[in-house]
């Protein structure tokens, strides 16, 4: 890695000891961590982390003065903020609210969800009303942990959370398949834990038990209906119809909203009828978004507007829903209001920013180059202590720690300073950091940094030989790996183009690449060759549709064919993308297509249309043959 200069006095032995220290700390071996830490000199570049790893295994029993000494010694650093976050969680567990309140106010960032839940719990313990803030915070049960569970229990105990609040939490737990939180909420509602487990994990058993007599039992039945709908819409609908007379109007509406959500994710034609029957139900954010997507698919702009306007402000102000609200107002003849909405997001180079530009009559154009980074600006970036520590972490292959330290170093930087930091990343072959850093600017837009094209000498002839659009290839690489050459996903995809081992082997056989083994995916040339050939195959399999081929690259050709098969008439590409059932794939396709449009504007030097690139998705055509499912 070019440009990484070791700190004065740092040796390979120091680095080895640091790695041993980190591992001892992660294993909560305090004695070993202390012994290893004593071998590292105070001037070691990562000295603040030496103190952190020495203290962390003993954080539960550490006296307050010891923690405060470390915090004061490294005040203003990323590691002090991390230590304070960890300490706050321990203080919250112990209920030491006076110390907690003092320290939480000095946290450099907002803290993780556990800290925020403990902060509300501490205030509630002093008699403050925090229910409204808690409702806004408690929206994703799988991430709750002990702190948010304790907060919910306390608010139920002191009456700040009503039965309606607890029932909402139960619905969210069912919607997100969060069995643990569902069990805890069931107990607060006076129900056995096992009943909640059945509702989430064994919905058929729970539905067979019947509706029950209390409001809580009926809500648990509705959770089971929603879970059953994920595997069998028919059984869920039949059961809800059968037991409908035993439920009041709102309960029936909630049940149909649960079924409608599952039907929407399946792109089932019955979804529209189920949403109609859900009128009056209190909808979660997730349900609101899917109700809107189904209205988009059937071209019901009045319903699109109504559902977006019913969203809470934080959701409604997302660029996705600003754009679609603008389209709805445009369709209803309110062109001035629509233009105002489009204008609010058109400066963004993202998927919906680009679409908004086109609605305003402008195509996507790469901005003029920014002034080059001067030697003085680069020197200032190089002297940033956080960036220095980040580079050290990257040299040790500790990317997560490096990213945290790097991002800390970007705080409060001017736009020119951000561009200089991005240039520092480029010189150290950290193109992912270059891209992410440069994306923080708002007026000085360096597309050389935001949309780099490394390895063009390898990729260009491969793309030309296949007749493949290199802008699309780079758009996909930027999304897949952010140009990290040794990137590896949790499921085993490797390299710049994140090629799965089975896919690599299959493509290698198809193109006559002999003696393929998995390790070959780490070679840039081989990775590009296999990835580009696979892109070309799926593109041909889907009649040249970049949308369908991109979705297939991420989720598999079989799923892309299934989603296409749900169409009964041609659909606008943007609407098809927005209604892709997988959240990851939906975001992936948006980003790849926006990236490709930006790359094309750079490569071709002329205005580009994202709408034209998205095209129209037809219900029939190629794609029936198997590429690789």
C-alpha positions as CSV (number, residue, x, y, z in Angstrom):
1,X,0.0,0.0,0.0
2,X,1.7,3.2,-1.2
3,X,1.9,6.2,1.1
4,X,1.6,4.4,4.5
5,X,4.6,5.4,6.6
6,X,5.0,3.6,9.9
7,X,5.1,5.7,13.0
8,X,8.6,6.4,14.4
9,X,9.5,3.5,16.5
10,X,6.8,1.1,15.3
11,X,8.2,-2.3,14.4
12,X,6.7,-5.6,13.1
13,X,7.0,-6.9,16.7
14,X,4.9,-4.0,17.9
15,X,2.2,-4.7,15.3
16,X,2.2,-8.4,16.2
17,X,1.8,-7.6,19.9
18,X,-1.0,-5.2,19.1
19,X,-2.9,-7.9,17.2
20,X,-2.4,-10.3,20.2
21,X,-3.7,-7.5,22.5
22,X,-6.8,-7.0,20.4
23,X,-7.5,-10.7,20.4
24,X,-7.0,-11.0,24.2
25,X,-9.4,-8.1,24.7
26,X,-12.0,-9.6,22.4
27,X,-11.8,-12.8,24.5
28,X,-12.2,-10.8,27.7
29,X,-8.8,-12.0,29.0
30,X,-7.9,-9.0,31.1
31,X,-4.7,-10.4,32.6
32,X,-3.3,-11.4,29.2
33,X,-4.4,-8.1,27.7
34,X,-2.6,-6.2,30.5
35,X,0.6,-8.2,30.0
36,X,0.7,-7.7,26.3
37,X,-0.2,-4.0,26.5
38,X,2.9,-3.4,28.8
39,X,5.1,-4.5,25.9
40,X,3.9,-1.6,23.6
41,X,5.6,1.8,23.9
42,X,3.6,4.9,24.6
43,X,4.6,6.4,21.2
44,X,3.1,3.4,19.3
45,X,0.8,4.9,16.7
46,X,-2.3,3.1,18.0
47,X,-1.5,3.8,21.6
48,X,-5.0,5.0,22.4
49,X,-6.3,1.6,21.4
50,X,-3.7,-0.1,23.6
51,X,-5.3,1.7,26.6
52,X,-8.8,0.8,25.3
53,X,-8.0,-2.9,24.8
54,X,-6.3,-3.1,28.2
55,X,-9.4,-1.7,29.9
56,X,-12.3,-3.2,28.0
57,X,-12.2,-6.7,29.5
58,X,-12.4,-5.2,33.0
59,X,-14.9,-2.5,32.2
60,X,-17.6,-4.1,34.3
61,X,-15.6,-3.9,37.5
62,X,-13.3,-0.9,36.6
63,X,-13.6,2.0,39.1
64,X,-14.9,5.3,37.7
65,X,-11.6,7.1,38.1
66,X,-9.7,4.6,36.0
67,X,-12.2,4.9,33.1
68,X,-12.2,8.7,33.4
69,X,-8.4,8.8,33.2
70,X,-8.4,6.9,29.9
71,X,-11.2,9.1,28.5
72,X,-9.4,12.3,29.5
73,X,-6.0,11.0,28.1
74,X,-7.6,10.4,24.7
75,X,-10.3,13.1,24.7
76,X,-11.6,13.9,21.3
77,X,-10.5,10.7,19.7
78,X,-12.6,8.0,18.1
79,X,-11.4,5.4,20.6
80,X,-12.5,7.6,23.5
81,X,-15.9,7.9,22.0
82,X,-16.0,4.1,21.6
83,X,-14.9,3.6,25.2
84,X,-17.5,6.0,26.4
85,X,-20.2,4.2,24.4
86,X,-19.2,0.9,26.0
87,X,-19.0,2.4,29.5
88,X,-22.5,3.9,29.1
89,X,-23.9,0.5,28.3
90,X,-22.4,-0.9,31.5
91,X,-23.6,2.1,33.5
92,X,-27.1,1.6,32.0
93,X,-27.1,-2.1,33.0
94,X,-26.2,-1.1,36.6
95,X,-28.7,1.8,36.7
96,X,-26.0,4.4,37.6
97,X,-28.0,7.2,36.1
98,X,-26.2,10.2,37.5
99,X,-22.9,9.2,35.9
100,X,-24.7,8.0,32.8
101,X,-26.4,11.3,32.4
102,X,-23.1,13.2,32.8
103,X,-21.2,11.1,30.3
104,X,-23.9,10.7,27.6
105,X,-23.9,14.4,27.1
106,X,-20.2,14.3,26.0
107,X,-20.6,11.4,23.6
108,X,-19.2,12.6,20.3
109,X,-21.8,10.8,18.3
110,X,-25.4,9.8,19.1
111,X,-24.4,6.4,20.4
112,X,-25.7,3.0,19.4
113,X,-29.3,1.9,19.9
114,X,-28.5,0.4,23.3
115,X,-27.1,3.7,24.6
116,X,-30.1,5.6,23.3
117,X,-32.5,3.2,25.0
118,X,-30.6,3.4,28.3
119,X,-30.7,7.2,28.0
120,X,-34.5,7.2,27.8
121,X,-34.7,4.6,30.5
122,X,-32.6,6.8,32.8
123,X,-34.8,9.8,32.2
124,X,-37.9,7.7,32.7
125,X,-36.5,6.5,36.1
126,X,-36.4,10.2,37.2
127,X,-40.1,10.6,36.2
128,X,-39.6,12.3,32.9
129,X,-42.1,11.6,30.1
130,X,-40.2,9.9,27.3
131,X,-43.0,7.8,25.6
132,X,-43.1,9.9,22.4
133,X,-39.3,9.6,21.9
134,X,-39.5,5.9,22.7
135,X,-42.1,5.3,20.1
136,X,-40.0,7.0,17.5
137,X,-36.9,4.9,18.5
138,X,-38.5,1.5,19.0
139,X,-39.2,0.5,15.4
140,X,-36.9,-2.5,14.7
141,X,-37.3,-5.3,17.3
142,X,-34.5,-7.5,16.1
143,X,-32.0,-4.9,17.2
144,X,-33.5,-4.1,20.6
145,X,-31.2,-6.0,22.9
146,X,-31.3,-5.8,26.7
147,X,-31.5,-2.0,26.9
148,X,-34.5,-1.5,24.7
149,X,-36.3,-4.4,26.3
150,X,-35.7,-2.8,29.7
151,X,-37.0,0.5,28.4
152,X,-40.2,-1.1,27.1
153,X,-40.8,-2.9,30.3
154,X,-40.3,0.3,32.4
155,X,-42.6,2.3,30.2
156,X,-45.2,-0.4,30.5
157,X,-44.7,-0.5,34.3
158,X,-45.0,3.2,34.9
159,X,-48.0,3.7,32.5
160,X,-46.2,5.7,29.8
161,X,-46.8,2.9,27.4
162,X,-50.4,1.9,27.0
163,X,-51.7,-1.4,25.8
164,X,-51.9,0.1,22.3
165,X,-48.1,0.8,22.5
166,X,-47.4,-2.8,23.5
167,X,-49.7,-4.2,20.8
168,X,-47.9,-2.1,18.3
169,X,-44.6,-3.6,19.5
170,X,-46.0,-7.0,19.2
171,X,-47.1,-6.4,15.6
172,X,-43.6,-5.1,14.8
173,X,-42.0,-8.2,16.3
174,X,-44.2,-10.4,14.2
175,X,-43.6,-8.3,11.1
176,X,-39.8,-8.6,11.5
177,X,-39.8,-12.3,12.7
178,X,-38.3,-11.3,16.0
179,X,-39.3,-14.1,18.3
180,X,-37.4,-12.9,21.4
181,X,-38.9,-9.4,21.5
182,X,-42.4,-11.0,20.8
183,X,-42.0,-13.2,23.8
184,X,-41.0,-10.3,26.1
185,X,-43.9,-8.2,24.9
186,X,-46.3,-11.1,25.3
187,X,-45.3,-11.3,29.0
188,X,-46.0,-7.6,29.5
189,X,-49.4,-8.1,28.0
190,X,-50.1,-11.0,30.4
191,X,-49.6,-13.8,27.9
192,X,-47.4,-16.9,28.2
193,X,-44.1,-16.6,26.4
194,X,-44.8,-19.9,24.5
195,X,-47.9,-18.4,22.8
196,X,-45.7,-15.7,21.2
197,X,-43.2,-18.2,20.1
198,X,-46.0,-20.2,18.3
199,X,-47.4,-17.1,16.7
200,X,-44.1,-16.1,15.1
201,X,-42.4,-19.5,14.5
202,X,-45.4,-21.9,14.3
203,X,-48.2,-19.8,12.9
204,X,-50.4,-22.8,11.9
205,X,-50.4,-24.0,15.5
206,X,-51.3,-20.5,16.8
207,X,-54.1,-20.1,14.3
208,X,-55.5,-23.5,15.2
209,X,-55.7,-22.3,18.8
210,X,-58.2,-19.7,17.7
211,X,-58.7,-16.0,18.2
212,X,-59.0,-16.0,22.0
213,X,-61.0,-13.7,24.2
214,X,-58.7,-10.8,25.3
215,X,-57.4,-8.0,23.0
216,X,-53.8,-9.3,23.5
217,X,-54.8,-12.8,22.5
218,X,-56.5,-11.5,19.4
219,X,-53.4,-9.5,18.5
220,X,-51.3,-12.6,18.8
221,X,-53.7,-14.4,16.5
222,X,-53.2,-11.6,14.0
223,X,-49.5,-11.9,14.2
224,X,-49.9,-15.6,13.4
225,X,-52.0,-14.7,10.4
226,X,-49.3,-12.4,9.1
227,X,-46.6,-15.0,9.6
228,X,-48.8,-17.7,7.9
229,X,-49.3,-15.4,5.0
230,X,-45.6,-15.4,4.3
231,X,-45.8,-19.1,3.4
232,X,-49.5,-19.5,2.4
233,X,-51.6,-16.5,1.5
234,X,-54.6,-18.8,0.9
235,X,-54.5,-20.4,4.4
236,X,-54.0,-17.0,6.1
237,X,-56.9,-15.4,4.2
238,X,-59.2,-18.4,4.8
239,X,-58.5,-18.4,8.5
240,X,-59.0,-14.6,8.8
241,X,-62.3,-14.8,6.9
242,X,-63.5,-17.6,9.1
243,X,-62.6,-15.8,12.4
244,X,-63.5,-12.3,11.2
245,X,-66.8,-12.2,13.0
246,X,-65.0,-12.7,16.3
247,X,-62.8,-9.6,15.7
248,X,-63.8,-5.9,15.8
249,X,-63.4,-3.7,12.7
250,X,-59.9,-2.5,13.5
251,X,-58.7,-6.0,14.4
252,X,-60.0,-7.3,11.1
253,X,-58.3,-4.4,9.3
254,X,-55.0,-5.2,11.0
255,X,-55.3,-8.8,10.0
256,X,-55.9,-7.9,6.4
257,X,-52.9,-5.4,6.5
258,X,-50.7,-8.3,7.6
259,X,-51.9,-10.5,4.8
260,X,-51.7,-7.6,2.3
261,X,-48.0,-7.0,3.2
262,X,-47.1,-10.7,2.6
263,X,-49.1,-10.6,-0.7
264,X,-47.3,-7.4,-1.8
265,X,-43.8,-8.9,-1.1
266,X,-44.9,-11.9,-3.2
267,X,-46.2,-9.4,-5.9
268,X,-49.4,-11.4,-5.8
269,X,-52.4,-10.0,-7.7
270,X,-54.6,-10.4,-4.6
271,X,-52.6,-7.8,-2.7
272,X,-54.8,-4.9,-4.0
273,X,-58.0,-6.5,-2.6
274,X,-56.3,-7.2,0.7
275,X,-55.1,-3.6,1.0
276,X,-58.7,-2.5,0.3
277,X,-59.9,-4.7,3.2
278,X,-57.2,-3.2,5.5
279,X,-58.8,0.3,5.5
280,X,-58.6,1.8,9.0
281,X,-55.6,-0.3,10.2
282,X,-52.7,1.4,11.9
283,X,-49.8,0.6,9.5
284,X,-46.1,0.2,10.2
285,X,-43.6,2.1,8.1
286,X,-42.8,-1.1,6.2
287,X,-46.5,-1.7,5.4
288,X,-47.0,1.9,4.3
289,X,-44.2,1.6,1.8
290,X,-45.5,-1.6,0.3
291,X,-49.0,-0.3,0.1
292,X,-47.5,2.6,-1.9
293,X,-45.5,0.3,-4.1
294,X,-48.6,-1.7,-5.0
295,X,-50.4,1.5,-5.9
296,X,-47.5,2.4,-8.1
297,X,-47.7,-1.0,-9.9
298,X,-51.4,-0.5,-10.8
299,X,-50.9,3.2,-11.7
300,X,-53.2,4.5,-9.0
301,X,-51.6,8.0,-8.5
302,X,-54.4,9.1,-6.1
303,X,-53.6,6.2,-3.8
304,X,-49.8,6.8,-4.2
305,X,-50.3,10.4,-3.0
306,X,-52.6,9.5,-0.1
307,X,-50.3,6.8,1.3
308,X,-47.1,8.9,1.0
309,X,-48.9,11.8,2.7
310,X,-49.9,9.5,5.5
311,X,-46.2,8.5,6.2
312,X,-44.5,9.9,9.2
313,X,-42.3,12.9,8.3
314,X,-38.9,11.1,8.6
315,X,-40.1,8.5,6.1
316,X,-42.0,10.9,3.8
317,X,-38.9,13.1,3.5
318,X,-36.8,10.3,2.0
319,X,-35.9,11.1,-1.6
320,X,-37.7,7.9,-2.7
321,X,-41.1,9.2,-1.5
322,X,-40.4,12.8,-2.4
323,X,-39.9,11.7,-6.0
324,X,-43.0,9.5,-6.2
325,X,-45.1,12.1,-4.5
326,X,-43.9,14.5,-7.2
327,X,-44.9,12.0,-9.8
328,X,-48.3,11.6,-8.2
329,X,-48.9,15.4,-8.0
330,X,-47.8,15.7,-11.6
331,X,-50.3,13.0,-12.7
332,X,-53.0,14.8,-10.8
333,X,-52.3,18.1,-12.7
334,X,-50.4,19.9,-9.9
335,X,-47.2,20.6,-12.0
336,X,-45.9,23.5,-9.9
337,X,-46.0,21.5,-6.7
338,X,-44.4,18.6,-8.5
339,X,-41.6,20.7,-9.8
340,X,-40.9,22.0,-6.2
341,X,-40.7,18.4,-5.0
342,X,-38.4,17.4,-7.8
343,X,-36.2,20.5,-7.3
344,X,-35.6,19.5,-3.7
345,X,-33.8,16.3,-4.6
346,X,-32.5,17.0,-8.2
347,X,-29.0,18.0,-7.0
348,X,-28.3,14.5,-5.8
349,X,-26.4,12.1,-8.1
350,X,-28.4,9.2,-6.8
351,X,-31.2,7.1,-8.5
352,X,-34.0,9.4,-7.5
353,X,-32.0,12.6,-7.8
354,X,-31.3,11.6,-11.4
355,X,-34.9,10.8,-12.1
356,X,-36.0,14.1,-10.6
357,X,-33.5,15.9,-12.9
358,X,-35.2,14.3,-15.9
359,X,-38.7,15.3,-14.7
360,X,-37.3,18.9,-14.7
361,X,-36.1,18.5,-18.3
362,X,-32.4,18.0,-17.5
363,X,-30.3,15.0,-18.3
364,X,-27.4,13.7,-16.2
365,X,-24.2,15.5,-16.9
366,X,-20.8,15.1,-15.2
367,X,-19.7,18.3,-13.5
368,X,-16.5,20.1,-14.5
369,X,-13.3,19.0,-12.7
370,X,-12.5,20.5,-9.4
371,X,-9.2,22.3,-8.8
372,X,-6.3,19.9,-8.2
373,X,-5.4,19.2,-4.6
374,X,-2.3,21.2,-3.6
375,X,0.7,19.8,-1.8
376,X,-0.2,21.9,1.2
377,X,-3.8,20.5,1.3
378,X,-2.5,16.9,1.0
379,X,0.1,17.5,3.7
380,X,-2.6,18.7,6.0
381,X,-4.7,15.6,5.4
382,X,-1.6,13.4,5.9
383,X,-1.1,15.0,9.3
384,X,-4.6,14.3,10.5
385,X,-4.1,11.9,13.5
386,X,-7.3,10.0,12.9
387,X,-6.4,9.4,9.2
388,X,-3.0,8.3,10.2
389,X,-4.4,5.8,12.6
390,X,-6.9,4.6,10.0
391,X,-4.1,4.0,7.5
392,X,-2.3,2.0,10.2
393,X,-5.4,-0.1,10.7
394,X,-5.7,-0.7,7.0
395,X,-2.1,-1.9,6.8
396,X,-3.0,-4.4,9.5
397,X,-6.0,-5.6,7.5
398,X,-8.4,-4.3,10.2
399,X,-10.8,-2.6,7.9
400,X,-13.7,-2.1,10.3
401,X,-11.5,-0.2,12.8
402,X,-9.9,1.7,10.0
403,X,-13.2,2.8,8.6
404,X,-14.4,4.0,12.1
405,X,-11.2,6.0,12.6
406,X,-11.2,7.4,9.1
407,X,-14.8,8.6,9.4
408,X,-14.0,10.2,12.7
409,X,-11.1,12.1,11.1
410,X,-13.6,13.6,8.5
411,X,-15.7,15.4,11.1
412,X,-16.0,19.1,10.6
413,X,-13.8,19.2,7.5
414,X,-14.4,21.7,4.8
415,X,-15.1,20.5,1.3
416,X,-11.5,21.1,0.1
417,X,-10.3,19.2,3.1
418,X,-12.6,16.3,2.3
419,X,-11.3,16.2,-1.2
420,X,-7.7,16.3,0.1
421,X,-8.6,13.3,2.4
422,X,-10.1,11.5,-0.6
423,X,-6.8,12.1,-2.5
424,X,-4.9,10.7,0.5
425,X,-7.0,7.6,0.3
426,X,-6.4,7.3,-3.5
427,X,-2.6,7.5,-3.0
428,X,-2.9,4.7,-0.5
429,X,-5.0,2.5,-2.9
430,X,-8.1,2.8,-0.7
431,X,-10.6,3.6,-3.4
432,X,-13.6,2.8,-1.2
433,X,-12.5,5.5,1.3
434,X,-11.9,7.9,-1.6
435,X,-15.4,7.4,-2.9
436,X,-17.1,7.6,0.5
437,X,-15.1,10.7,1.5
438,X,-15.7,12.5,-1.7
439,X,-19.4,11.8,-1.5
440,X,-19.6,14.1,1.5
441,X,-19.1,17.2,-0.5
442,X,-22.1,19.2,-1.7
443,X,-20.7,21.9,-4.0
444,X,-17.2,20.8,-5.1
445,X,-18.1,17.6,-6.8
446,X,-15.1,15.5,-8.0
447,X,-16.4,12.8,-10.2
448,X,-12.8,11.5,-10.7
449,X,-13.0,10.6,-7.0
450,X,-16.6,9.6,-6.8
451,X,-16.6,7.4,-9.9
452,X,-13.1,6.0,-10.5
453,X,-12.3,3.6,-13.3
454,X,-9.3,1.5,-12.1
455,X,-8.0,-1.4,-14.2
456,X,-9.4,0.1,-17.3
457,X,-6.6,-1.5,-19.3
458,X,-8.0,-4.9,-18.3
459,X,-11.7,-4.2,-18.3
460,X,-12.0,-2.2,-21.6
461,X,-10.9,-4.9,-24.0
462,X,-13.0,-7.5,-22.1
463,X,-16.1,-5.3,-22.3
464,X,-15.4,-4.5,-26.0
465,X,-14.9,-8.1,-26.9
466,X,-18.3,-9.0,-25.3
467,X,-20.1,-5.9,-26.6
468,X,-20.7,-5.0,-23.0
469,X,-21.3,-1.4,-21.8
470,X,-18.3,-0.6,-19.6
471,X,-20.3,2.1,-17.8
472,X,-22.6,-0.7,-16.6
473,X,-19.7,-2.9,-15.6
474,X,-18.1,-0.1,-13.6
475,X,-21.4,0.8,-12.1
476,X,-21.8,-2.7,-10.8
477,X,-18.2,-3.0,-9.5
478,X,-18.6,0.3,-7.6
479,X,-21.7,-1.2,-5.9
480,X,-20.3,-4.7,-5.4
481,X,-16.9,-4.0,-3.9
482,X,-16.2,-0.3,-3.9
483,X,-13.0,-1.4,-5.7
484,X,-11.7,-3.3,-2.8
485,X,-9.7,-5.9,-4.6
486,X,-9.7,-8.5,-1.8
487,X,-13.3,-7.9,-0.8
488,X,-15.1,-11.0,0.4
489,X,-18.8,-11.2,1.3
490,X,-20.3,-13.2,4.1
491,X,-21.6,-15.8,1.6
492,X,-18.2,-16.2,-0.1
493,X,-18.3,-13.9,-3.1
494,X,-14.8,-12.7,-3.9
495,X,-12.9,-9.8,-5.6
496,X,-13.8,-6.7,-7.4
497,X,-16.9,-8.2,-9.0
498,X,-17.9,-10.3,-6.0
499,X,-18.1,-13.6,-8.0
500,X,-19.5,-16.6,-6.1
501,X,-17.3,-19.7,-6.3
502,X,-20.0,-21.8,-8.0
503,X,-20.7,-19.0,-10.5
504,X,-17.0,-18.6,-11.2
505,X,-16.7,-22.4,-11.9
506,X,-19.7,-22.4,-14.1
507,X,-18.6,-19.4,-16.2
508,X,-15.1,-20.8,-16.4
509,X,-16.5,-23.9,-17.9
510,X,-18.6,-22.0,-20.4
511,X,-15.8,-19.8,-21.7
512,X,-13.2,-22.6,-21.7
513,X,-11.1,-21.3,-18.8
514,X,-9.4,-24.5,-17.7
515,X,-8.2,-25.7,-14.3
516,X,-10.3,-23.1,-12.5
517,X,-10.0,-23.1,-8.7
518,X,-11.6,-20.8,-6.2
519,X,-8.4,-18.9,-5.3
520,X,-8.2,-17.6,-8.9
521,X,-11.1,-15.2,-8.1
522,X,-8.6,-13.1,-6.1
523,X,-6.7,-12.4,-9.4
524,X,-8.0,-9.1,-10.8
525,X,-7.8,-10.2,-14.4
526,X,-9.6,-13.5,-13.8
527,X,-12.2,-11.8,-11.6
528,X,-13.0,-9.3,-14.3
529,X,-13.1,-11.9,-17.0
530,X,-15.5,-14.2,-15.1
531,X,-17.6,-11.3,-13.8
532,X,-18.0,-9.6,-17.1
533,X,-18.8,-12.8,-18.9
534,X,-21.5,-13.6,-16.4
535,X,-22.9,-10.1,-16.8
536,X,-23.1,-10.6,-20.5
537,X,-24.8,-14.0,-20.1
538,X,-27.5,-12.7,-17.8
539,X,-28.0,-9.6,-20.0
540,X,-28.6,-11.8,-23.0
541,X,-30.9,-14.0,-20.9
542,X,-33.1,-11.0,-20.2
543,X,-33.4,-9.5,-23.6
544,X,-30.9,-6.8,-23.0
545,X,-32.7,-5.3,-19.9
546,X,-30.1,-3.8,-17.6
547,X,-32.7,-3.8,-14.8
548,X,-33.4,-7.5,-15.0
549,X,-29.8,-8.4,-15.5
550,X,-28.6,-6.3,-12.6
551,X,-31.3,-7.8,-10.3
552,X,-30.2,-11.3,-11.6
553,X,-26.5,-10.6,-10.8
554,X,-27.5,-9.8,-7.2
555,X,-30.4,-12.1,-6.4
556,X,-30.0,-14.8,-9.0
557,X,-31.6,-15.3,-12.5
558,X,-34.4,-17.4,-11.1
559,X,-35.7,-14.7,-8.8
560,X,-35.4,-12.1,-11.6
561,X,-37.5,-14.3,-13.9
562,X,-40.1,-14.7,-11.1
563,X,-40.4,-11.0,-10.6
564,X,-40.8,-10.4,-14.3
565,X,-43.3,-13.2,-14.5
566,X,-45.6,-11.3,-12.1
567,X,-46.2,-8.7,-14.8
568,X,-49.3,-8.8,-17.0
569,X,-48.4,-5.7,-19.0
570,X,-45.3,-3.6,-19.6
571,X,-44.2,-1.6,-16.6
572,X,-42.0,1.5,-16.3
573,X,-38.5,0.5,-15.3
574,X,-38.4,2.8,-12.3
575,X,-41.7,1.3,-10.9
576,X,-40.4,-2.2,-11.5
577,X,-37.2,-1.4,-9.6
578,X,-39.1,0.2,-6.7
579,X,-41.2,-2.9,-6.3
580,X,-38.4,-5.5,-6.2
581,X,-39.3,-7.6,-3.2
582,X,-35.8,-7.9,-1.7
583,X,-34.7,-4.8,0.1
584,X,-31.1,-5.5,-0.6
585,X,-31.7,-6.1,-4.3
586,X,-33.9,-3.1,-4.7
587,X,-31.2,-0.8,-3.3
588,X,-28.6,-2.6,-5.3
589,X,-30.3,-2.2,-8.7
590,X,-31.0,1.5,-7.9
591,X,-27.3,2.1,-7.1
592,X,-25.9,0.2,-10.1
593,X,-28.2,1.9,-12.5
594,X,-27.5,5.4,-11.1
595,X,-23.7,4.6,-11.1
596,X,-23.8,3.4,-14.7
597,X,-25.6,6.6,-15.8
598,X,-22.9,8.7,-14.1
599,X,-20.1,6.6,-15.6
600,X,-21.6,6.9,-19.0
601,X,-21.7,10.7,-18.7
602,X,-18.0,10.6,-17.9
603,X,-16.9,8.1,-20.5
604,X,-19.0,9.6,-23.3
605,X,-18.8,13.2,-22.4
606,X,-22.4,13.9,-23.1
607,X,-25.8,14.0,-21.2
608,X,-27.3,10.7,-20.2
609,X,-30.8,9.5,-19.4
610,X,-31.4,7.2,-16.5
611,X,-35.0,6.6,-17.7
612,X,-33.8,5.4,-21.1
613,X,-31.3,3.1,-19.3
614,X,-34.1,1.7,-17.2
615,X,-36.5,1.3,-20.1
616,X,-39.7,-0.6,-19.9
617,X,-39.9,-4.1,-18.4
618,X,-42.0,-6.4,-20.5
619,X,-43.9,-9.4,-19.0
620,X,-42.7,-11.9,-21.6
621,X,-39.7,-12.6,-23.8
622,X,-36.3,-14.2,-23.0
623,X,-35.3,-15.4,-19.6
624,X,-37.0,-18.7,-19.7
625,X,-33.7,-20.5,-20.3
626,X,-31.6,-21.2,-17.2
627,X,-28.4,-19.3,-16.7
628,X,-27.5,-20.2,-13.2
629,X,-30.1,-20.3,-10.5
